[in-house]
Amino acid sequence: MTSATPARRPVAIVGLGCIGGSLARALVAQGVDVRGWSTSTSDRDLAAEAGIRIAGGVSPLAELCEGTTSVVLAVPVGRIAEVARAVLEVALPPTRIFHVGGLQRREALGADEATWRGVVGTHPLSGSHDHGFAASRANMCVGATVCIEDRLDLRGRRAAEWLWRTAGAHRIDYRPASDHDRLMAWVSHLPQLTATALAHTMAAADVAPASTGSGARDTTRLAATPLGAWPLLLRGAPDEVRAALTQLEAAIATLRRTLDAGDDKELAAMWGRAMNWRREAAGGDAGERRACRSAA
């Protein structure tokens, strides 16, 4: 007679917006006991309807963290340090505290050394231009890469990997916080700035949104993202953001010169390099879509 596998302790999530709500939905779908808290009444109400236990009482964070395996801070980047300090006061070892912010360096988060040591970045490269629990979905992280700070010890890595793989993540990428923040300048911040600039250019040219096709809509999707914490995110790795924008400007200038000169050879070279890069990326997109369908 074999003994039953012991149940995992609850997972607590502070912040039930798009990312926190999606993580909570994914874990609940896998039978995990999830506790949640948000300063947003509407997010709390919607999360409760989705089967997430909402902490209450005079000290919701203390109730949230009692007996938990992991606490995930899914709050805006500018509030991570503040919320982390509050959670560290009530969470007892061996509870692990993670955050999902788009910045991970201590200086970028504005955290003191003790707070930064007590919380570790685990950033899922997934999301939506919409916000709030209403924008969350259980398969948000299916097939996604999660960037985790490499300072985690072995037990911490096991806890973080269990958490995100249970939510459907496909790849775990360990790297120093500084490397993460530099990478985000290219794979997150530059796409956002590019989409914003493109939509701004179309708006300035009085192009009616109703007159556009799928190409314009696809390439400007990120432009629908509210400004929110973006000023803080863009200041997280300013030199790298500047370098990325400079390289993009150079590529656009080259395109302009090739068109002016009728240089089809140079145009074909740029076109081919871009096409091959995107087709390789599309292979990952297809894998993620298959995983999403199988999880649905």
NORNORRA-V262217 format. One record per residue. N is the residue number from 1. RES is the residue in three letters. SS is DSSP state (H for helix, E for strand, C for the rest). PHI is phi in radians with two decimals (999 if undefined). D_CENTER is the distance of its C-alpha to the mean C-alpha in Angstrom with 2 decimals. Layout:
BEGIN
n=N res=RES ss=SS phi=PHI d_center=D_CENTER
n=N res=RES ss=SS phi=PHI d_center=D_CENTER
END
This chain:
BEGIN
n=1 res=MET ss=C phi=999 d_center=43.74
n=2 res=THR ss=C phi=-1.67 d_center=40.12
n=3 res=SER ss=C phi=-1.42 d_center=38.20
n=4 res=ALA ss=C phi=-1.22 d_center=35.05
n=5 res=THR ss=C phi=-1.16 d_center=31.70
n=6 res=PRO ss=C phi=-1.08 d_center=30.84
n=7 res=ALA ss=C phi=-1.23 d_center=28.11
n=8 res=ARG ss=C phi=-1.26 d_center=24.93
n=9 res=ARG ss=C phi=-1.19 d_center=24.60
n=10 res=PRO ss=C phi=-1.08 d_center=22.26
n=11 res=VAL ss=E phi=-1.87 d_center=18.57
n=12 res=ALA ss=E phi=-1.87 d_center=17.77
n=13 res=ILE ss=E phi=-2.25 d_center=14.68
n=14 res=VAL ss=E phi=-1.75 d_center=14.95
n=15 res=GLY ss=C phi=1.80 d_center=13.21
n=16 res=LEU ss=C phi=-2.08 d_center=13.35
n=17 res=GLY ss=C phi=-1.42 d_center=11.44
n=18 res=CYS ss=H phi=-1.05 d_center=9.28
n=19 res=ILE ss=H phi=-1.33 d_center=6.69
n=20 res=GLY ss=H phi=-1.06 d_center=9.63
n=21 res=GLY ss=H phi=-1.16 d_center=12.05
n=22 res=SER ss=H phi=-1.15 d_center=10.72
n=23 res=LEU ss=H phi=-1.07 d_center=10.76
n=24 res=ALA ss=H phi=-1.07 d_center=14.12
n=25 res=ARG ss=H phi=-1.05 d_center=15.47
n=26 res=ALA ss=H phi=-1.11 d_center=14.81
n=27 res=LEU ss=H phi=-1.18 d_center=16.52
n=28 res=VAL ss=H phi=-1.05 d_center=19.30
n=29 res=ALA ss=H phi=-1.11 d_center=19.93
n=30 res=GLN ss=C phi=-1.70 d_center=20.62
n=31 res=GLY ss=C phi=1.48 d_center=23.01
n=32 res=VAL ss=C phi=-1.44 d_center=21.14
n=33 res=ASP ss=C phi=-1.37 d_center=22.36
n=34 res=VAL ss=E phi=-1.98 d_center=19.49
n=35 res=ARG ss=E phi=-1.89 d_center=20.20
n=36 res=GLY ss=E phi=-2.42 d_center=18.20
n=37 res=TRP ss=E phi=-2.64 d_center=18.71
n=38 res=SER ss=C phi=-2.63 d_center=17.68
n=39 res=THR ss=C phi=-1.31 d_center=19.73
n=40 res=SER ss=C phi=-1.54 d_center=19.59
n=41 res=THR ss=H phi=-1.07 d_center=22.61
n=42 res=SER ss=H phi=-1.14 d_center=21.53
n=43 res=ASP ss=H phi=-1.14 d_center=18.22
n=44 res=ARG ss=H phi=-1.10 d_center=20.40
n=45 res=ASP ss=H phi=-1.13 d_center=22.98
n=46 res=LEU ss=H phi=-1.15 d_center=20.81
n=47 res=ALA ss=H phi=-1.14 d_center=19.15
n=48 res=ALA ss=H phi=-1.07 d_center=22.70
n=49 res=GLU ss=H phi=-1.12 d_center=23.83
n=50 res=ALA ss=C phi=-1.55 d_center=21.20
n=51 res=GLY ss=C phi=1.65 d_center=22.71
n=52 res=ILE ss=C phi=-1.68 d_center=20.64
n=53 res=ARG ss=E phi=-1.32 d_center=23.04
n=54 res=ILE ss=E phi=-1.68 d_center=22.67
n=55 res=ALA ss=C phi=-1.23 d_center=24.04
n=56 res=GLY ss=C phi=-2.52 d_center=26.84
n=57 res=GLY ss=C phi=1.34 d_center=29.89
n=58 res=VAL ss=C phi=-1.33 d_center=30.54
n=59 res=SER ss=C phi=-2.32 d_center=27.92
n=60 res=PRO ss=H phi=-1.06 d_center=24.92
n=61 res=LEU ss=H phi=-1.16 d_center=22.90
n=62 res=ALA ss=H phi=-1.10 d_center=25.89
n=63 res=GLU ss=H phi=-1.12 d_center=26.23
n=64 res=LEU ss=H phi=-1.08 d_center=22.57
n=65 res=CYS ss=H phi=-1.54 d_center=22.74
n=66 res=GLU ss=C phi=-1.11 d_center=26.24
n=67 res=GLY ss=C phi=1.28 d_center=26.49
n=68 res=THR ss=C phi=-1.49 d_center=22.82
n=69 res=THR ss=C phi=-1.44 d_center=21.50
n=70 res=SER ss=E phi=-2.46 d_center=18.03
n=71 res=VAL ss=E phi=-2.08 d_center=16.49
n=72 res=VAL ss=E phi=-1.94 d_center=12.76
n=73 res=LEU ss=E phi=-1.67 d_center=11.99
n=74 res=ALA ss=C phi=-1.95 d_center=9.35
n=75 res=VAL ss=C phi=-1.91 d_center=11.09
n=76 res=PRO ss=C phi=-0.96 d_center=10.86
n=77 res=VAL ss=H phi=-0.91 d_center=10.92
n=78 res=GLY ss=H phi=-1.16 d_center=14.62
n=79 res=ARG ss=H phi=-1.90 d_center=15.40
n=80 res=ILE ss=H phi=-1.02 d_center=13.92
n=81 res=ALA ss=H phi=-1.06 d_center=17.27
n=82 res=GLU ss=H phi=-1.07 d_center=19.38
n=83 res=VAL ss=H phi=-1.21 d_center=17.88
n=84 res=ALA ss=H phi=-1.05 d_center=17.85
n=85 res=ARG ss=H phi=-1.06 d_center=21.51
n=86 res=ALA ss=H phi=-1.15 d_center=22.40
n=87 res=VAL ss=H phi=-1.20 d_center=20.90
n=88 res=LEU ss=H phi=-1.07 d_center=22.62
n=89 res=GLU ss=H phi=-1.29 d_center=25.85
n=90 res=VAL ss=H phi=-2.07 d_center=25.83
n=91 res=ALA ss=C phi=-1.51 d_center=23.99
n=92 res=LEU ss=C phi=-1.80 d_center=26.50
n=93 res=PRO ss=C phi=-1.01 d_center=26.25
n=94 res=PRO ss=C phi=-1.64 d_center=25.30
n=95 res=THR ss=C phi=-1.01 d_center=22.24
n=96 res=ARG ss=E phi=-1.73 d_center=19.08
n=97 res=ILE ss=E phi=-2.03 d_center=16.58
n=98 res=PHE ss=E phi=-2.10 d_center=12.94
n=99 res=HIS ss=E phi=-2.23 d_center=10.15
n=100 res=VAL ss=C phi=-1.99 d_center=6.36
n=101 res=GLY ss=C phi=-1.15 d_center=6.83
n=102 res=GLY ss=C phi=-1.34 d_center=6.33
n=103 res=LEU ss=C phi=-2.19 d_center=9.99
n=104 res=GLN ss=C phi=-2.27 d_center=11.94
n=105 res=ARG ss=C phi=-1.14 d_center=15.56
n=106 res=ARG ss=H phi=-1.00 d_center=17.88
n=107 res=GLU ss=H phi=-1.11 d_center=19.37
n=108 res=ALA ss=H phi=-1.17 d_center=16.22
n=109 res=LEU ss=H phi=-1.47 d_center=15.42
n=110 res=GLY ss=C phi=1.20 d_center=19.12
n=111 res=ALA ss=C phi=-1.76 d_center=19.72
n=112 res=ASP ss=C phi=-1.32 d_center=23.11
n=113 res=GLU ss=H phi=-1.04 d_center=23.73
n=114 res=ALA ss=H phi=-1.12 d_center=24.32
n=115 res=THR ss=H phi=-1.14 d_center=21.16
n=116 res=TRP ss=H phi=-1.10 d_center=19.02
n=117 res=ARG ss=H phi=-1.17 d_center=20.96
n=118 res=GLY ss=H phi=-1.52 d_center=20.32
n=119 res=VAL ss=C phi=-2.37 d_center=16.51
n=120 res=VAL ss=E phi=-2.16 d_center=14.29
n=121 res=GLY ss=E phi=-1.31 d_center=10.74
n=122 res=THR ss=E phi=-2.35 d_center=8.80
n=123 res=HIS ss=E phi=-1.77 d_center=5.31
n=124 res=PRO ss=E phi=-1.36 d_center=4.27
n=125 res=LEU ss=C phi=-1.49 d_center=4.61
n=126 res=SER ss=C phi=-2.73 d_center=4.90
n=127 res=GLY ss=C phi=2.75 d_center=5.55
n=128 res=SER ss=C phi=-2.69 d_center=8.84
n=129 res=HIS ss=C phi=-1.36 d_center=11.07
n=130 res=ASP ss=C phi=-1.53 d_center=12.60
n=131 res=HIS ss=C phi=-2.45 d_center=12.01
n=132 res=GLY ss=C phi=1.55 d_center=13.63
n=133 res=PHE ss=H phi=-1.06 d_center=14.45
n=134 res=ALA ss=H phi=-1.07 d_center=16.37
n=135 res=ALA ss=H phi=-1.56 d_center=13.37
n=136 res=SER ss=C phi=-1.37 d_center=12.10
n=137 res=ARG ss=C phi=-2.66 d_center=13.45
n=138 res=ALA ss=C phi=-1.12 d_center=14.32
n=139 res=ASN ss=C phi=-1.74 d_center=13.46
n=140 res=MET ss=C phi=-0.97 d_center=9.89
n=141 res=CYS ss=C phi=-1.74 d_center=9.03
n=142 res=VAL ss=C phi=-1.13 d_center=12.55
n=143 res=GLY ss=C phi=1.43 d_center=13.09
n=144 res=ALA ss=C phi=-1.41 d_center=9.61
n=145 res=THR ss=E phi=-1.66 d_center=9.49
n=146 res=VAL ss=E phi=-2.08 d_center=8.19
n=147 res=CYS ss=E phi=-1.57 d_center=9.19
n=148 res=ILE ss=E phi=-2.03 d_center=11.52
n=149 res=GLU ss=E phi=-1.09 d_center=14.08
n=150 res=ASP ss=C phi=-1.37 d_center=17.44
n=151 res=ARG ss=C phi=-1.42 d_center=19.42
n=152 res=LEU ss=C phi=-1.15 d_center=18.99
n=153 res=ASP ss=C phi=-1.38 d_center=22.37
n=154 res=LEU ss=H phi=-1.06 d_center=23.20
n=155 res=ARG ss=H phi=-1.15 d_center=23.07
n=156 res=GLY ss=H phi=-1.13 d_center=19.72
n=157 res=ARG ss=H phi=-1.14 d_center=18.39
n=158 res=ARG ss=H phi=-1.09 d_center=20.03
n=159 res=ALA ss=H phi=-1.14 d_center=18.48
n=160 res=ALA ss=H phi=-1.17 d_center=14.87
n=161 res=GLU ss=H phi=-1.17 d_center=15.58
n=162 res=TRP ss=H phi=-1.04 d_center=17.39
n=163 res=LEU ss=H phi=-1.01 d_center=14.64
n=164 res=TRP ss=H phi=-1.40 d_center=11.98
n=165 res=ARG ss=H phi=-1.23 d_center=14.81
n=166 res=THR ss=H phi=-1.10 d_center=16.24
n=167 res=ALA ss=C phi=-1.40 d_center=13.17
n=168 res=GLY ss=C phi=1.90 d_center=13.81
n=169 res=ALA ss=C phi=-1.05 d_center=11.79
n=170 res=HIS ss=C phi=-1.71 d_center=14.23
n=171 res=ARG ss=E phi=-2.32 d_center=13.73
n=172 res=ILE ss=E phi=-1.89 d_center=13.25
n=173 res=ASP ss=E phi=-2.04 d_center=13.36
n=174 res=TYR ss=E phi=-1.58 d_center=15.10
n=175 res=ARG ss=E phi=-2.80 d_center=15.71
n=176 res=PRO ss=C phi=-1.07 d_center=16.85
n=177 res=ALA ss=H phi=-1.00 d_center=14.68
n=178 res=SER ss=H phi=-1.13 d_center=16.59
n=179 res=ASP ss=H phi=-1.15 d_center=15.94
n=180 res=HIS ss=H phi=-1.03 d_center=12.16
n=181 res=ASP ss=H phi=-1.14 d_center=12.50
n=182 res=ARG ss=H phi=-1.19 d_center=15.04
n=183 res=LEU ss=H phi=-1.08 d_center=13.15
n=184 res=MET ss=H phi=-1.08 d_center=10.30
n=185 res=ALA ss=H phi=-1.04 d_center=13.38
n=186 res=TRP ss=H phi=-1.59 d_center=14.31
n=187 res=VAL ss=H phi=-1.64 d_center=11.51
n=188 res=SER ss=H phi=-2.15 d_center=9.33
n=189 res=HIS ss=H phi=-1.26 d_center=11.92
n=190 res=LEU ss=H phi=-1.10 d_center=14.94
n=191 res=PRO ss=H phi=-1.01 d_center=13.96
n=192 res=GLN ss=H phi=-1.11 d_center=13.19
n=193 res=LEU ss=H phi=-1.13 d_center=16.48
n=194 res=THR ss=H phi=-1.14 d_center=18.32
n=195 res=ALA ss=H phi=-1.12 d_center=17.62
n=196 res=THR ss=H phi=-1.11 d_center=18.57
n=197 res=ALA ss=H phi=-1.12 d_center=21.67
n=198 res=LEU ss=H phi=-1.15 d_center=22.70
n=199 res=ALA ss=H phi=-1.14 d_center=22.54
n=200 res=HIS ss=H phi=-1.08 d_center=24.33
n=201 res=THR ss=H phi=-1.11 d_center=26.93
n=202 res=MET ss=H phi=-1.16 d_center=27.62
n=203 res=ALA ss=H phi=-1.12 d_center=27.94
n=204 res=ALA ss=H phi=-1.14 d_center=30.29
n=205 res=ALA ss=C phi=-1.55 d_center=32.33
n=206 res=ASP ss=C phi=1.04 d_center=32.71
n=207 res=VAL ss=C phi=-1.36 d_center=31.20
n=208 res=ALA ss=C phi=-1.26 d_center=30.97
n=209 res=PRO ss=H phi=-0.93 d_center=27.70
n=210 res=ALA ss=H phi=-1.16 d_center=30.01
n=211 res=SER ss=H phi=-1.54 d_center=31.58
n=212 res=THR ss=C phi=-1.53 d_center=28.53
n=213 res=GLY ss=C phi=-1.89 d_center=27.80
n=214 res=SER ss=H phi=-1.14 d_center=24.82
n=215 res=GLY ss=H phi=-1.07 d_center=24.45
n=216 res=ALA ss=H phi=-1.15 d_center=24.00
n=217 res=ARG ss=H phi=-1.16 d_center=21.73
n=218 res=ASP ss=H phi=-1.12 d_center=19.44
n=219 res=THR ss=H phi=-1.33 d_center=19.31
n=220 res=THR ss=C phi=-1.94 d_center=18.75
n=221 res=ARG ss=H phi=-0.92 d_center=16.18
n=222 res=LEU ss=H phi=-1.14 d_center=13.57
n=223 res=ALA ss=H phi=-1.14 d_center=16.52
n=224 res=ALA ss=H phi=-1.37 d_center=16.35
n=225 res=THR ss=C phi=-1.25 d_center=13.33
n=226 res=PRO ss=C phi=-1.07 d_center=14.98
n=227 res=LEU ss=C phi=-1.04 d_center=15.50
n=228 res=GLY ss=C phi=0.77 d_center=14.21
n=229 res=ALA ss=C phi=-1.56 d_center=12.77
n=230 res=TRP ss=H phi=-1.03 d_center=12.89
n=231 res=PRO ss=H phi=-0.99 d_center=16.22
n=232 res=LEU ss=H phi=-1.19 d_center=15.01
n=233 res=LEU ss=H phi=-1.06 d_center=12.07
n=234 res=LEU ss=H phi=-1.20 d_center=14.75
n=235 res=ARG ss=C phi=-1.46 d_center=17.13
n=236 res=GLY ss=C phi=-1.20 d_center=15.08
n=237 res=ALA ss=C phi=-2.48 d_center=16.58
n=238 res=PRO ss=H phi=-1.07 d_center=19.28
n=239 res=ASP ss=H phi=-1.15 d_center=21.48
n=240 res=GLU ss=H phi=-1.25 d_center=18.97
n=241 res=VAL ss=H phi=-1.09 d_center=17.87
n=242 res=ARG ss=H phi=-1.08 d_center=21.63
n=243 res=ALA ss=H phi=-1.13 d_center=22.35
n=244 res=ALA ss=H phi=-1.14 d_center=19.87
n=245 res=LEU ss=H phi=-1.13 d_center=21.39
n=246 res=THR ss=H phi=-1.09 d_center=24.84
n=247 res=GLN ss=H phi=-1.20 d_center=24.41
n=248 res=LEU ss=H phi=-1.13 d_center=23.26
n=249 res=GLU ss=H phi=-1.03 d_center=26.25
n=250 res=ALA ss=H phi=-1.14 d_center=28.50
n=251 res=ALA ss=H phi=-1.14 d_center=27.50
n=252 res=ILE ss=H phi=-1.15 d_center=28.24
n=253 res=ALA ss=H phi=-1.10 d_center=31.48
n=254 res=THR ss=H phi=-1.14 d_center=32.46
n=255 res=LEU ss=H phi=-1.04 d_center=31.97
n=256 res=ARG ss=H phi=-1.09 d_center=34.17
n=257 res=ARG ss=H phi=-1.15 d_center=36.82
n=258 res=THR ss=H phi=-1.15 d_center=36.96
n=259 res=LEU ss=H phi=-1.22 d_center=37.46
n=260 res=ASP ss=H phi=-1.10 d_center=40.08
n=261 res=ALA ss=H phi=-1.56 d_center=41.88
n=262 res=GLY ss=C phi=1.12 d_center=41.62
n=263 res=ASP ss=C phi=-1.50 d_center=40.28
n=264 res=ASP ss=H phi=-1.18 d_center=39.19
n=265 res=LYS ss=H phi=-1.14 d_center=38.95
n=266 res=GLU ss=H phi=-1.16 d_center=36.28
n=267 res=LEU ss=H phi=-1.09 d_center=34.46
n=268 res=ALA ss=H phi=-1.13 d_center=34.59
n=269 res=ALA ss=H phi=-1.14 d_center=33.27
n=270 res=MET ss=H phi=-1.15 d_center=30.17
n=271 res=TRP ss=H phi=-1.06 d_center=29.73
n=272 res=GLY ss=H phi=-1.14 d_center=30.10
n=273 res=ARG ss=H phi=-1.10 d_center=27.64
n=274 res=ALA ss=H phi=-1.14 d_center=24.97
n=275 res=MET ss=H phi=-1.09 d_center=25.94
n=276 res=ASN ss=H phi=-1.14 d_center=25.86
n=277 res=TRP ss=H phi=-1.10 d_center=22.40
n=278 res=ARG ss=H phi=-1.20 d_center=21.02
n=279 res=ARG ss=H phi=-1.18 d_center=23.05
n=280 res=GLU ss=H phi=-1.16 d_center=21.72
n=281 res=ALA ss=H phi=-1.13 d_center=18.13
n=282 res=ALA ss=H phi=-1.13 d_center=19.46
n=283 res=GLY ss=H phi=-1.09 d_center=20.59
n=284 res=GLY ss=H phi=-1.16 d_center=17.09
n=285 res=ASP ss=H phi=-1.05 d_center=16.37
n=286 res=ALA ss=H phi=-1.14 d_center=19.58
n=287 res=GLY ss=H phi=-1.09 d_center=18.79
n=288 res=GLU ss=H phi=-1.16 d_center=15.57
n=289 res=ARG ss=H phi=-1.14 d_center=17.73
n=290 res=ARG ss=H phi=-1.11 d_center=20.45
n=291 res=ALA ss=H phi=-1.13 d_center=18.31
n=292 res=CYS ss=H phi=-1.09 d_center=17.12
n=293 res=ARG ss=H phi=-1.14 d_center=20.83
n=294 res=SER ss=H phi=-1.21 d_center=22.02
n=295 res=ALA ss=H phi=-1.51 d_center=19.72
n=296 res=ALA ss=C phi=-1.24 d_center=20.82
END
